[in-house]
């Protein structure tokens, strides 16, 4: 999916993020830029501007056998934000 990098910025580190919903319906900040080591696939949903964030296991990523160029994986911003502890819930 093409990610709109104008969606939002992290209030702590100012990185460009995309707000997505997990399969459990929770909101999650995702780094807008793809990352070769990422494990989250952003999936466009009909009638929604908010993508679905799908976590992939290492086995699932390996099963794509190189076709992940189409899917471009991302990291949760909780992985990359230098101020992530400020936003974690106990």
Gaussian input, Z-matrix of N, CA and C with variables (Angstrom, degrees):
# hf/3-21g

backbone

0 1
 N
 C     1     B1
 C     2     B2     1     A1
 N     3     B3     2     A2     1     D1
 C     4     B4     3     A3     2     D2
 C     5     B5     4     A4     3     D3
 N     6     B6     5     A5     4     D4
 C     7     B7     6     A6     5     D5
 C     8     B8     7     A7     6     D6
 N     9     B9     8     A8     7     D7
 C    10    B10     9     A9     8     D8
 C    11    B11    10    A10     9     D9
 N    12    B12    11    A11    10    D10
 C    13    B13    12    A12    11    D11
 C    14    B14    13    A13    12    D12
 N    15    B15    14    A14    13    D13
 C    16    B16    15    A15    14    D14
 C    17    B17    16    A16    15    D15
 N    18    B18    17    A17    16    D16
 C    19    B19    18    A18    17    D17
 C    20    B20    19    A19    18    D18
 N    21    B21    20    A20    19    D19
 C    22    B22    21    A21    20    D20
 C    23    B23    22    A22    21    D21
 N    24    B24    23    A23    22    D22
 C    25    B25    24    A24    23    D23
 C    26    B26    25    A25    24    D24
 N    27    B27    26    A26    25    D25
 C    28    B28    27    A27    26    D26
 C    29    B29    28    A28    27    D27
 N    30    B30    29    A29    28    D28
 C    31    B31    30    A30    29    D29
 C    32    B32    31    A31    30    D30
 N    33    B33    32    A32    31    D31
 C    34    B34    33    A33    32    D32
 C    35    B35    34    A34    33    D33
 N    36    B36    35    A35    34    D34
 C    37    B37    36    A36    35    D35
 C    38    B38    37    A37    36    D36
 N    39    B39    38    A38    37    D37
 C    40    B40    39    A39    38    D38
 C    41    B41    40    A40    39    D39
 N    42    B42    41    A41    40    D40
 C    43    B43    42    A42    41    D41
 C    44    B44    43    A43    42    D42
 N    45    B45    44    A44    43    D43
 C    46    B46    45    A45    44    D44
 C    47    B47    46    A46    45    D45
 N    48    B48    47    A47    46    D46
 C    49    B49    48    A48    47    D47
 C    50    B50    49    A49    48    D48
 N    51    B51    50    A50    49    D49
 C    52    B52    51    A51    50    D50
 C    53    B53    52    A52    51    D51
 N    54    B54    53    A53    52    D52
 C    55    B55    54    A54    53    D53
 C    56    B56    55    A55    54    D54
 N    57    B57    56    A56    55    D55
 C    58    B58    57    A57    56    D56
 C    59    B59    58    A58    57    D57
 N    60    B60    59    A59    58    D58
 C    61    B61    60    A60    59    D59
 C    62    B62    61    A61    60    D60
 N    63    B63    62    A62    61    D61
 C    64    B64    63    A63    62    D62
 C    65    B65    64    A64    63    D63
 N    66    B66    65    A65    64    D64
 C    67    B67    66    A66    65    D65
 C    68    B68    67    A67    66    D66
 N    69    B69    68    A68    67    D67
 C    70    B70    69    A69    68    D68
 C    71    B71    70    A70    69    D69
 N    72    B72    71    A71    70    D70
 C    73    B73    72    A72    71    D71
 C    74    B74    73    A73    72    D72
 N    75    B75    74    A74    73    D73
 C    76    B76    75    A75    74    D74
 C    77    B77    76    A76    75    D75
 N    78    B78    77    A77    76    D76
 C    79    B79    78    A78    77    D77
 C    80    B80    79    A79    78    D78
 N    81    B81    80    A80    79    D79
 C    82    B82    81    A81    80    D80
 C    83    B83    82    A82    81    D81
 N    84    B84    83    A83    82    D82
 C    85    B85    84    A84    83    D83
 C    86    B86    85    A85    84    D84
 N    87    B87    86    A86    85    D85
 C    88    B88    87    A87    86    D86
 C    89    B89    88    A88    87    D87
 N    90    B90    89    A89    88    D88
 C    91    B91    90    A90    89    D89
 C    92    B92    91    A91    90    D90
 N    93    B93    92    A92    91    D91
 C    94    B94    93    A93    92    D92
 C    95    B95    94    A94    93    D93
 N    96    B96    95    A95    94    D94
 C    97    B97    96    A96    95    D95
 C    98    B98    97    A97    96    D96
 N    99    B99    98    A98    97    D97
 C   100   B100    99    A99    98    D98
 C   101   B101   100   A100    99    D99
 N   102   B102   101   A101   100   D100
 C   103   B103   102   A102   101   D101
 C   104   B104   103   A103   102   D102
 N   105   B105   104   A104   103   D103
 C   106   B106   105   A105   104   D104
 C   107   B107   106   A106   105   D105
 N   108   B108   107   A107   106   D106
 C   109   B109   108   A108   107   D107
 C   110   B110   109   A109   108   D108
 N   111   B111   110   A110   109   D109
 C   112   B112   111   A111   110   D110
 C   113   B113   112   A112   111   D111
 N   114   B114   113   A113   112   D112
 C   115   B115   114   A114   113   D113
 C   116   B116   115   A115   114   D114
 N   117   B117   116   A116   115   D115
 C   118   B118   117   A117   116   D116
 C   119   B119   118   A118   117   D117
 N   120   B120   119   A119   118   D118
 C   121   B121   120   A120   119   D119
 C   122   B122   121   A121   120   D120
 N   123   B123   122   A122   121   D121
 C   124   B124   123   A123   122   D122
 C   125   B125   124   A124   123   D123
 N   126   B126   125   A125   124   D124
 C   127   B127   126   A126   125   D125
 C   128   B128   127   A127   126   D126
 N   129   B129   128   A128   127   D127
 C   130   B130   129   A129   128   D128
 C   131   B131   130   A130   129   D129
 N   132   B132   131   A131   130   D130
 C   133   B133   132   A132   131   D131
 C   134   B134   133   A133   132   D132
 N   135   B135   134   A134   133   D133
 C   136   B136   135   A135   134   D134
 C   137   B137   136   A136   135   D135
 N   138   B138   137   A137   136   D136
 C   139   B139   138   A138   137   D137
 C   140   B140   139   A139   138   D138
 N   141   B141   140   A140   139   D139
 C   142   B142   141   A141   140   D140
 C   143   B143   142   A142   141   D141
 N   144   B144   143   A143   142   D142
 C   145   B145   144   A144   143   D143
 C   146   B146   145   A145   144   D144
 N   147   B147   146   A146   145   D145
 C   148   B148   147   A147   146   D146
 C   149   B149   148   A148   147   D147
 N   150   B150   149   A149   148   D148
 C   151   B151   150   A150   149   D149
 C   152   B152   151   A151   150   D150
 N   153   B153   152   A152   151   D151
 C   154   B154   153   A153   152   D152
 C   155   B155   154   A154   153   D153
 N   156   B156   155   A155   154   D154
 C   157   B157   156   A156   155   D155
 C   158   B158   157   A157   156   D156
 N   159   B159   158   A158   157   D157
 C   160   B160   159   A159   158   D158
 C   161   B161   160   A160   159   D159
 N   162   B162   161   A161   160   D160
 C   163   B163   162   A162   161   D161
 C   164   B164   163   A163   162   D162
 N   165   B165   164   A164   163   D163
 C   166   B166   165   A165   164   D164
 C   167   B167   166   A166   165   D165
 N   168   B168   167   A167   166   D166
 C   169   B169   168   A168   167   D167
 C   170   B170   169   A169   168   D168
 N   171   B171   170   A170   169   D169
 C   172   B172   171   A171   170   D170
 C   173   B173   172   A172   171   D171
 N   174   B174   173   A173   172   D172
 C   175   B175   174   A174   173   D173
 C   176   B176   175   A175   174   D174
 N   177   B177   176   A176   175   D175
 C   178   B178   177   A177   176   D176
 C   179   B179   178   A178   177   D177
 N   180   B180   179   A179   178   D178
 C   181   B181   180   A180   179   D179
 C   182   B182   181   A181   180   D180
 N   183   B183   182   A182   181   D181
 C   184   B184   183   A183   182   D182
 C   185   B185   184   A184   183   D183
 N   186   B186   185   A185   184   D184
 C   187   B187   186   A186   185   D185
 C   188   B188   187   A187   186   D186
 N   189   B189   188   A188   187   D187
 C   190   B190   189   A189   188   D188
 C   191   B191   190   A190   189   D189
 N   192   B192   191   A191   190   D190
 C   193   B193   192   A192   191   D191
 C   194   B194   193   A193   192   D192
 N   195   B195   194   A194   193   D193
 C   196   B196   195   A195   194   D194
 C   197   B197   196   A196   195   D195
 N   198   B198   197   A197   196   D196
 C   199   B199   198   A198   197   D197
 C   200   B200   199   A199   198   D198
 N   201   B201   200   A200   199   D199
 C   202   B202   201   A201   200   D200
 C   203   B203   202   A202   201   D201
 N   204   B204   203   A203   202   D202
 C   205   B205   204   A204   203   D203
 C   206   B206   205   A205   204   D204
 N   207   B207   206   A206   205   D205
 C   208   B208   207   A207   206   D206
 C   209   B209   208   A208   207   D207
 N   210   B210   209   A209   208   D208
 C   211   B211   210   A210   209   D209
 C   212   B212   211   A211   210   D210
 N   213   B213   212   A212   211   D211
 C   214   B214   213   A213   212   D212
 C   215   B215   214   A214   213   D213
 N   216   B216   215   A215   214   D214
 C   217   B217   216   A216   215   D215
 C   218   B218   217   A217   216   D216
 N   219   B219   218   A218   217   D217
 C   220   B220   219   A219   218   D218
 C   221   B221   220   A220   219   D219
 N   222   B222   221   A221   220   D220
 C   223   B223   222   A222   221   D221
 C   224   B224   223   A223   222   D222
 N   225   B225   224   A224   223   D223
 C   226   B226   225   A225   224   D224
 C   227   B227   226   A226   225   D225
 N   228   B228   227   A227   226   D226
 C   229   B229   228   A228   227   D227
 C   230   B230   229   A229   228   D228
 N   231   B231   230   A230   229   D229
 C   232   B232   231   A231   230   D230
 C   233   B233   232   A232   231   D231
 N   234   B234   233   A233   232   D232
 C   235   B235   234   A234   233   D233
 C   236   B236   235   A235   234   D234
 N   237   B237   236   A236   235   D235
 C   238   B238   237   A237   236   D236
 C   239   B239   238   A238   237   D237
 N   240   B240   239   A239   238   D238
 C   241   B241   240   A240   239   D239
 C   242   B242   241   A241   240   D240
 N   243   B243   242   A242   241   D241
 C   244   B244   243   A243   242   D242
 C   245   B245   244   A244   243   D243
 N   246   B246   245   A245   244   D244
 C   247   B247   246   A246   245   D245
 C   248   B248   247   A247   246   D246
 N   249   B249   248   A248   247   D247
 C   250   B250   249   A249   248   D248
 C   251   B251   250   A250   249   D249
 N   252   B252   251   A251   250   D250
 C   253   B253   252   A252   251   D251
 C   254   B254   253   A253   252   D252
 N   255   B255   254   A254   253   D253
 C   256   B256   255   A255   254   D254
 C   257   B257   256   A256   255   D255
 N   258   B258   257   A257   256   D256
 C   259   B259   258   A258   257   D257
 C   260   B260   259   A259   258   D258
 N   261   B261   260   A260   259   D259
 C   262   B262   261   A261   260   D260
 C   263   B263   262   A262   261   D261
 N   264   B264   263   A263   262   D262
 C   265   B265   264   A264   263   D263
 C   266   B266   265   A265   264   D264
 N   267   B267   266   A266   265   D265
 C   268   B268   267   A267   266   D266
 C   269   B269   268   A268   267   D267

   B1=1.4434
   B2=1.5031
   B3=1.2674
   B4=1.4512
   B5=1.5224
   B6=1.3061
   B7=1.4605
   B8=1.5115
   B9=1.3186
   B10=1.4527
   B11=1.5249
   B12=1.3278
   B13=1.4618
   B14=1.5198
   B15=1.3195
   B16=1.4533
   B17=1.5226
   B18=1.3233
   B19=1.4625
   B20=1.5207
   B21=1.3067
   B22=1.4609
   B23=1.5142
   B24=1.3151
   B25=1.4604
   B26=1.5160
   B27=1.3148
   B28=1.4664
   B29=1.5320
   B30=1.3136
   B31=1.4669
   B32=1.5267
   B33=1.3243
   B34=1.4647
   B35=1.5186
   B36=1.3336
   B37=1.4725
   B38=1.5327
   B39=1.3289
   B40=1.4633
   B41=1.5313
   B42=1.3337
   B43=1.4702
   B44=1.5310
   B45=1.3201
   B46=1.4559
   B47=1.5211
   B48=1.3359
   B49=1.4592
   B50=1.5234
   B51=1.3111
   B52=1.4573
   B53=1.5212
   B54=1.3161
   B55=1.4556
   B56=1.5121
   B57=1.3214
   B58=1.4628
   B59=1.5228
   B60=1.3232
   B61=1.4565
   B62=1.5120
   B63=1.3280
   B64=1.4601
   B65=1.5280
   B66=1.3091
   B67=1.4605
   B68=1.5279
   B69=1.3339
   B70=1.4676
   B71=1.5322
   B72=1.3339
   B73=1.4627
   B74=1.5157
   B75=1.3367
   B76=1.4680
   B77=1.5299
   B78=1.3298
   B79=1.4629
   B80=1.5255
   B81=1.3224
   B82=1.4540
   B83=1.5294
   B84=1.3526
   B85=1.4597
   B86=1.5335
   B87=1.3245
   B88=1.4694
   B89=1.5167
   B90=1.3233
   B91=1.4657
   B92=1.5213
   B93=1.3261
   B94=1.4600
   B95=1.5306
   B96=1.3223
   B97=1.4622
   B98=1.5251
   B99=1.3302
   B100=1.4598
   B101=1.5289
   B102=1.3256
   B103=1.4580
   B104=1.5294
   B105=1.3279
   B106=1.4685
   B107=1.5232
   B108=1.3319
   B109=1.4602
   B110=1.5389
   B111=1.3360
   B112=1.4586
   B113=1.5180
   B114=1.3303
   B115=1.4647
   B116=1.5293
   B117=1.3302
   B118=1.4609
   B119=1.5248
   B120=1.3294
   B121=1.4523
   B122=1.5222
   B123=1.3256
   B124=1.4549
   B125=1.5230
   B126=1.3221
   B127=1.4650
   B128=1.5229
   B129=1.3291
   B130=1.4617
   B131=1.5220
   B132=1.3434
   B133=1.4586
   B134=1.5214
   B135=1.3268
   B136=1.4647
   B137=1.5353
   B138=1.2982
   B139=1.4711
   B140=1.5274
   B141=1.3296
   B142=1.4680
   B143=1.5199
   B144=1.3247
   B145=1.4651
   B146=1.5174
   B147=1.3342
   B148=1.4634
   B149=1.5237
   B150=1.3331
   B151=1.4650
   B152=1.5210
   B153=1.3119
   B154=1.4558
   B155=1.5241
   B156=1.3388
   B157=1.4641
   B158=1.5235
   B159=1.3269
   B160=1.4639
   B161=1.5191
   B162=1.3390
   B163=1.4602
   B164=1.5250
   B165=1.3358
   B166=1.4595
   B167=1.5279
   B168=1.3238
   B169=1.4673
   B170=1.5302
   B171=1.3262
   B172=1.4720
   B173=1.5243
   B174=1.3369
   B175=1.4704
   B176=1.5258
   B177=1.3236
   B178=1.4641
   B179=1.5220
   B180=1.3342
   B181=1.4632
   B182=1.5282
   B183=1.3364
   B184=1.4659
   B185=1.5274
   B186=1.3300
   B187=1.4672
   B188=1.5262
   B189=1.3298
   B190=1.4602
   B191=1.5196
   B192=1.3419
   B193=1.4564
   B194=1.5349
   B195=1.3176
   B196=1.4587
   B197=1.5092
   B198=1.3130
   B199=1.4584
   B200=1.5239
   B201=1.3353
   B202=1.4584
   B203=1.5240
   B204=1.3169
   B205=1.4520
   B206=1.5234
   B207=1.3215
   B208=1.4682
   B209=1.5120
   B210=1.3196
   B211=1.4518
   B212=1.5236
   B213=1.3048
   B214=1.4610
   B215=1.5225
   B216=1.2845
   B217=1.4601
   B218=1.5293
   B219=1.3213
   B220=1.4583
   B221=1.5245
   B222=1.3313
   B223=1.4637
   B224=1.5204
   B225=1.3255
   B226=1.4511
   B227=1.5227
   B228=1.3149
   B229=1.4630
   B230=1.5260
   B231=1.3343
   B232=1.4655
   B233=1.5309
   B234=1.3178
   B235=1.4639
   B236=1.5278
   B237=1.3195
   B238=1.4683
   B239=1.5279
   B240=1.3173
   B241=1.4694
   B242=1.5310
   B243=1.3217
   B244=1.4623
   B245=1.5361
   B246=1.3326
   B247=1.4625
   B248=1.5267
   B249=1.3279
   B250=1.4696
   B251=1.5225
   B252=1.3237
   B253=1.4669
   B254=1.5302
   B255=1.3113
   B256=1.4614
   B257=1.5319
   B258=1.3254
   B259=1.4664
   B260=1.5297
   B261=1.3059
   B262=1.4750
   B263=1.5183
   B264=1.3156
   B265=1.4658
   B266=1.5136
   B267=1.3511
   B268=1.4782
   B269=1.5204
   A1=108.63
   A2=116.89
   A3=121.92
   A4=108.33
   A5=116.24
   A6=120.71
   A7=109.31
   A8=115.92
   A9=121.50
   A10=108.03
   A11=117.88
   A12=120.98
   A13=112.46
   A14=118.02
   A15=120.43
   A16=111.09
   A17=117.32
   A18=120.91
   A19=113.00
   A20=118.24
   A21=119.80
   A22=109.38
   A23=115.12
   A24=122.73
   A25=108.69
   A26=116.23
   A27=121.37
   A28=108.35
   A29=116.39
   A30=120.74
   A31=112.28
   A32=117.83
   A33=120.68
   A34=112.78
   A35=116.38
   A36=119.20
   A37=113.06
   A38=116.96
   A39=123.71
   A40=114.55
   A41=117.85
   A42=120.20
   A43=109.61
   A44=116.38
   A45=121.04
   A46=108.51
   A47=115.94
   A48=121.03
   A49=110.02
   A50=114.72
   A51=123.23
   A52=106.27
   A53=117.33
   A54=120.15
   A55=108.03
   A56=115.54
   A57=121.56
   A58=107.82
   A59=115.42
   A60=120.12
   A61=108.84
   A62=114.86
   A63=119.96
   A64=109.04
   A65=115.83
   A66=120.06
   A67=111.36
   A68=117.18
   A69=121.96
   A70=111.49
   A71=116.94
   A72=121.09
   A73=115.51
   A74=117.87
   A75=120.93
   A76=109.79
   A77=115.79
   A78=121.53
   A79=109.56
   A80=115.13
   A81=119.96
   A82=109.74
   A83=117.45
   A84=119.42
   A85=109.08
   A86=115.38
   A87=122.21
   A88=108.00
   A89=116.84
   A90=119.37
   A91=108.95
   A92=116.50
   A93=120.79
   A94=112.17
   A95=116.31
   A96=119.33
   A97=110.59
   A98=117.64
   A99=120.59
   A100=110.82
   A101=115.42
   A102=121.41
   A103=107.89
   A104=117.00
   A105=121.08
   A106=112.85
   A107=117.23
   A108=121.05
   A109=112.02
   A110=116.79
   A111=120.51
   A112=113.01
   A113=115.30
   A114=120.60
   A115=111.97
   A116=116.47
   A117=120.50
   A118=108.84
   A119=114.98
   A120=121.10
   A121=107.46
   A122=117.28
   A123=121.84
   A124=108.32
   A125=115.33
   A126=121.17
   A127=108.70
   A128=116.02
   A129=120.72
   A130=109.44
   A131=115.05
   A132=120.06
   A133=109.14
   A134=116.93
   A135=119.41
   A136=110.27
   A137=116.06
   A138=122.82
   A139=113.66
   A140=117.58
   A141=120.22
   A142=109.33
   A143=115.88
   A144=120.16
   A145=111.07
   A146=116.28
   A147=121.58
   A148=110.07
   A149=117.37
   A150=118.59
   A151=112.15
   A152=114.89
   A153=122.63
   A154=107.11
   A155=117.40
   A156=122.54
   A157=107.79
   A158=115.72
   A159=120.75
   A160=108.55
   A161=115.88
   A162=120.99
   A163=109.25
   A164=117.15
   A165=121.93
   A166=109.38
   A167=115.59
   A168=120.37
   A169=108.29
   A170=116.68
   A171=120.34
   A172=110.53
   A173=116.68
   A174=120.14
   A175=111.36
   A176=116.97
   A177=119.87
   A178=111.21
   A179=116.16
   A180=119.85
   A181=110.01
   A182=117.05
   A183=121.26
   A184=111.29
   A185=117.70
   A186=121.63
   A187=112.33
   A188=117.55
   A189=119.61
   A190=111.49
   A191=116.51
   A192=121.97
   A193=113.18
   A194=115.28
   A195=119.59
   A196=115.43
   A197=118.82
   A198=120.00
   A199=112.12
   A200=117.27
   A201=119.44
   A202=112.62
   A203=117.86
   A204=119.35
   A205=109.86
   A206=116.51
   A207=120.71
   A208=111.33
   A209=117.15
   A210=120.98
   A211=113.74
   A212=118.61
   A213=124.21
   A214=112.33
   A215=116.01
   A216=121.92
   A217=112.23
   A218=114.89
   A219=123.03
   A220=109.72
   A221=115.37
   A222=122.88
   A223=108.79
   A224=116.10
   A225=120.27
   A226=106.56
   A227=117.46
   A228=118.69
   A229=110.93
   A230=117.45
   A231=120.02
   A232=111.02
   A233=118.17
   A234=121.88
   A235=110.65
   A236=117.08
   A237=120.43
   A238=115.16
   A239=118.57
   A240=120.45
   A241=110.80
   A242=118.00
   A243=119.87
   A244=112.29
   A245=117.77
   A246=122.37
   A247=111.69
   A248=117.63
   A249=121.79
   A250=113.91
   A251=117.60
   A252=119.75
   A253=112.19
   A254=116.92
   A255=121.83
   A256=110.72
   A257=117.54
   A258=122.30
   A259=113.44
   A260=118.21
   A261=120.09
   A262=110.93
   A263=113.62
   A264=119.47
   A265=109.24
   A266=117.02
   A267=119.58
   A268=112.43
   D1=147.84
   D2=174.99
   D3=-82.88
   D4=127.86
   D5=-176.57
   D6=-97.91
   D7=128.91
   D8=176.63
   D9=-78.03
   D10=109.01
   D11=-175.77
   D12=-81.00
   D13=4.77
   D14=176.25
   D15=-96.15
   D16=7.30
   D17=-174.93
   D18=-59.63
   D19=-57.71
   D20=-173.15
   D21=-165.93
   D22=170.65
   D23=175.31
   D24=-130.05
   D25=146.86
   D26=175.11
   D27=-63.52
   D28=133.29
   D29=-179.31
   D30=-72.47
   D31=-13.71
   D32=-179.58
   D33=-97.67
   D34=-50.01
   D35=-173.62
   D36=-112.17
   D37=-3.19
   D38=176.88
   D39=69.07
   D40=12.39
   D41=177.00
   D42=-66.81
   D43=150.65
   D44=177.29
   D45=-76.50
   D46=126.20
   D47=-178.86
   D48=-129.15
   D49=165.21
   D50=172.71
   D51=-122.37
   D52=132.88
   D53=173.97
   D54=-85.54
   D55=128.36
   D56=-179.71
   D57=-131.56
   D58=165.79
   D59=174.45
   D60=-112.62
   D61=139.62
   D62=176.63
   D63=-77.24
   D64=172.37
   D65=177.95
   D66=-64.97
   D67=-18.15
   D68=177.27
   D69=-91.46
   D70=2.39
   D71=176.72
   D72=86.56
   D73=7.26
   D74=179.42
   D75=-86.62
   D76=144.82
   D77=177.23
   D78=-79.20
   D79=142.10
   D80=-176.31
   D81=-146.61
   D82=131.04
   D83=173.79
   D84=-80.20
   D85=132.70
   D86=-178.78
   D87=-124.07
   D88=136.07
   D89=175.86
   D90=-57.64
   D91=130.33
   D92=-178.08
   D93=-67.77
   D94=-34.06
   D95=-179.12
   D96=-82.79
   D97=133.79
   D98=177.25
   D99=-63.06
   D100=157.95
   D101=-179.01
   D102=-140.77
   D103=130.52
   D104=-179.25
   D105=-57.24
   D106=-25.92
   D107=-179.40
   D108=-97.24
   D109=7.65
   D110=-177.46
   D111=-67.78
   D112=161.75
   D113=178.70
   D114=-135.67
   D115=17.79
   D116=179.20
   D117=-121.51
   D118=126.61
   D119=175.50
   D120=-101.40
   D121=127.67
   D122=175.57
   D123=-91.39
   D124=122.65
   D125=-175.16
   D126=-115.28
   D127=125.67
   D128=176.99
   D129=-66.60
   D130=141.65
   D131=179.09
   D132=-116.97
   D133=139.46
   D134=177.95
   D135=-59.84
   D136=139.99
   D137=175.63
   D138=61.61
   D139=25.82
   D140=178.74
   D141=-145.20
   D142=138.72
   D143=174.21
   D144=-85.75
   D145=-11.78
   D146=-178.33
   D147=-92.31
   D148=120.69
   D149=178.62
   D150=-74.14
   D151=159.89
   D152=172.88
   D153=-90.18
   D154=130.62
   D155=177.37
   D156=-95.63
   D157=114.26
   D158=-178.42
   D159=-110.19
   D160=117.99
   D161=176.40
   D162=-73.78
   D163=135.00
   D164=176.70
   D165=-115.76
   D166=137.98
   D167=175.64
   D168=-79.93
   D169=167.74
   D170=176.99
   D171=-59.73
   D172=-38.41
   D173=178.80
   D174=-64.96
   D175=-40.29
   D176=178.42
   D177=-65.69
   D178=-40.53
   D179=178.47
   D180=-63.96
   D181=-43.41
   D182=178.81
   D183=-63.69
   D184=-32.87
   D185=-177.98
   D186=-67.95
   D187=-20.97
   D188=178.87
   D189=-69.60
   D190=-18.58
   D191=173.56
   D192=50.39
   D193=51.58
   D194=174.74
   D195=87.52
   D196=-9.98
   D197=-178.11
   D198=-82.47
   D199=6.61
   D200=-179.59
   D201=-69.33
   D202=-9.26
   D203=175.44
   D204=-56.39
   D205=-34.28
   D206=178.01
   D207=-69.41
   D208=-30.74
   D209=-170.03
   D210=-99.63
   D211=-21.00
   D212=176.60
   D213=39.82
   D214=99.54
   D215=-175.91
   D216=-81.57
   D217=156.84
   D218=-176.28
   D219=-129.36
   D220=169.02
   D221=172.71
   D222=-106.34
   D223=148.59
   D224=166.01
   D225=-63.27
   D226=140.52
   D227=179.47
   D228=-68.73
   D229=-18.51
   D230=174.95
   D231=-66.01
   D232=-19.01
   D233=177.91
   D234=-81.59
   D235=-36.06
   D236=-170.58
   D237=-104.02
   D238=-17.20
   D239=-175.99
   D240=-71.10
   D241=128.05
   D242=178.78
   D243=-69.51
   D244=-13.87
   D245=-178.99
   D246=-111.81
   D247=23.64
   D248=-173.49
   D249=-58.36
   D250=-33.37
   D251=-178.01
   D252=-64.69
   D253=-26.30
   D254=178.40
   D255=-63.46
   D256=-29.74
   D257=-173.15
   D258=-103.04
   D259=-8.08
   D260=-179.06
   D261=-70.18
   D262=138.90
   D263=175.87
   D264=-91.84
   D265=139.93
   D266=-178.88
   D267=-67.00

